[in-house]
Each structure stands twice: as structure tokens, then as C-alpha cells.
Amino acid sequence: MIASPSLSPKKMTPEEYLAWEATQELRYEYVDGEIIAMTGGSVNHGRIYLNLYAALRSHLEKRGCEAFVVDVKVQDQKNQRYFYPDLVVTCHPDDRRNNQFIQHPTVIVEVLSPSTANYDQSRKLKLYRQIPSLQEYILIDSQQISVALYQRQSGRMWGYSDYGPDETFWLPSIEFECAVADLYENAIFETLDDE
């Protein structure tokens, strides 16, 4: 998703945000009183997160987990923040009973675009790592074949790995392995002409 500054004139409390956003046509994230509009992504953007969702779906069903894309809100209860990641996985039983938002994400995925890359790689990385249940944060580039994976280690430590076209990554929290090439099935990359 593409983040842009909100047209909202003032900061809001979490309660004001939830009431206000329920009346809006677009989706908005909420971070420390700031409202951030979420707009649509590219066709590649959609292909990538849907490819991952397709690979995850049957795998997660066997484990009592679920994956959701784009329109499902994640609530960071500890900090009263709300996000719309491109894909979120939850394995927590309370999330199966909650119809408003995911409160215990295990995996969060953002597909990078030129307009969101800096936000997703810096501020969101910092904010997502504060969610106690989160075990992996995945950043998938939509402009080139590249995957970055952040994994919770002991305490406040997070590990980092990056993956290219011929590699496979592993998500231990959900015991899931995925070839990077599978994420990019049918993706189209623009090439520069040498003319």
C-alpha cells in the first residue's frame, strides 16, 4: 500500500480515529495520533502478496493459523496503533474470535513500492518490532527480485537476512518455506532500453 499524509486537520485519540475511520471510504493507519492514508498499489504489488497468500493458505489451515491481505487492520494494543499491512498471519485463538482487527500478528508482510519503501524499511520496521507477538517481518520489493526478512531473536534482538532470485526463505514461527521465485510469479519488471 502507498502511504501518504492525511487530510485530517488534527491529531486524534485512538477512539476518535476508530470512530472517524469507520465513516471513511479509504483506509487510514493510525500511529501516535497521526493519520496516514493508504492508497492502492501497482499490479505487481498485488501479484506479489497474492502469490504469497496462495502459498500460505493451505499450509496455515493445517496449523490453525490464518492469513489476511490488505483490508484487515492490525492493532498494536500495547501502543494503540493501527496498521493495514499487505499481508498478516495470525495463529492466536483470540484473533479467530475478533471480527474487527488482528491483535496478535505472528508474521507481517509489506510489499515495497517506490513511494513506501523508506517508510516500510525504517519507521514501520521500528513500530512493528514493538508488537509483542510479531516473530517475522518480511519486506518484498516490487521493482526487483529481493526479499528482506527480519526475525525476532532473544530479548529485543532481531536478526536480518536477505534473499535473491534463486533462494528460499524459512519462517520458523509458522514452519513455512518459500522460494523467492514463487513470490514473483507473473510479475513484470520494467527494463531500461539501451537506445
N, C-alpha and C positions, 0 to 999 in steps of 0.2 A: 504494500500500500504506500501511497505517497502522502507524506505528512506536510501540512502547511499551517502557518499561523491562523488562528481562529479570527472570525469576525466578531466574536463575543467581546463586548466592551470592558468587562471587568473580570477579575478573578472570582472563582466560585468555591463554595464549600463542596465536599463530595455529595452531600444531599441535594444541593442546588443543581449540581452537574447532572445527577441521575434524573431528576425531575425535568430539567431543561432538555437533555438529550433525548428523552423519551418522546418529545414532540418534534424532533428534527427529522428531516428526510435523509440527511447524510449521517455518517458515523463520526464520532469525535472521541479522541483519547483524552484522559484527564491525568495530569501529572502536577502534583503540588500546587493546585489551584489554577494551573494553566490549561487551556482548552486547545487541542490540536486537531484540526480537521484531517480526515482520512479520505483520500480520493482514490479513484481507480488506478490500476496498474496496466502494464502492457500485456499483449497476448503471450509473450514469452513468460512473463511473470506468472500468469495464470497456468500455463502449461507446466511450469516447474513445480509449483506447490500442489497441483492436482496429480502430477506423476508421483510425488512423494505420498500423497494421501492414498492413492490407489495401491501403492506398495505396502502401506501400513495397515490398511483396513482389515484384511482377514487375519493378519498377524496379531493385531491388537485384540480382536474379538476373542481369541483363544486365551488371552491373559486378563480379561475383564477390564480392558482399557478402551478408551475411545479417542478418536482424532476429530478435530473440527477445523474448518477453514474460514478465514476472512471475517465472517459476520458474527462470530462468537466472541464475546467480551471476556477478558481475563481480569479478575480483581486481585490486586495485591492488598490483602486485608491488613497486613501489618502497617503499610504506609498509606492506605486509602488512595491507591492509584488504579486506573482502569486503562486497559490496552486492547487493541484489536490486532493480534499477530496474524501473519499469513496462515499459520498452522499451529495448533496447540494439541498436545497429547496429555490426557489425564488418566490416572489409574486409581484415583481416590474414590471410595464409595460415596462420599458426601456430594461429589460433583455429579454423580448419576441421579441424585435426588434434587439437584438445583437446576431450575429452568431459566435462571437469569444470567449467570456467568460461571466461569470456571474459577475456582478459588484455590485449587491445588495442582497447578500445572507441573508435569514431570519434564516435558520437552516443549520448547518454543522454537519456532522456525520463522525467520524473516527472509524474504527474497529481496535482494538488493537491487535497487534501480539507481540511476544517476542522482535523482532527487532525494533519495532516502539513505543512501549508503553511509554518509557521515553520521547521521542521527542513529541508525541501527548499530553501527560499529562502535560508537562512543557512548552517547547518553543512554540509549536503550540497553546496551550491554551492562552498564553500571546499574541501572534501575532493575533490570531483570534479575541480576545476580543477588538482589536483596530479597527475592521471593524465596522463602524457606524451602518449599517443596521442589523447586526447579533443580533438575540434575544436568540437563544439557540445553545449550542454546546454539542453534545452527544458523549460519548466515550463508545463503546460496546466491551467488552472483547471477544476474540475469543477462549480463552483457558478454560474459566469457565463462568458460567452464572452470569453476573454482568454488570450493566449499570450505568454510571455516567452522570449526567445531570447538566450543567451549564446554568443558566438563567439570562439574563440582568435584573437588578433591576433599581432603580433610580440612575441617575448620572453614576458614574464609578463603582458602586457596582454590583457584580454578586452573585447570590445565587447558592448553590450546594445541590444536592440530589443524593443519590444512591439507586439502586433498585436491588432486587434479584428475584429468580425464580417465586414466586407466586404473584408478584406485577405488578402494572400497572403504567405507567408514563403519564403525560399530558403535551402537548406543547401548551400553550395558544396563541402563535403568529399565529398558523395555526388551532387552535381549534381541536387538534388531540390527541386521547387517544390510547395507545398501550400496550398490555400485553407483558411483558418481554418474556414470554414463546413463543410468536409468532415469535420473532426475531430469536429464536434458533431452529425453526422447522427444522428437519433433520440434525442438527449439530451433529457431532460425536466428543466426547471428549476422549482423551487417558486416560487410567487408569493405575495406578501402580499395578503390581502384588505383592502379599504378599509373593511370593516364596523366 
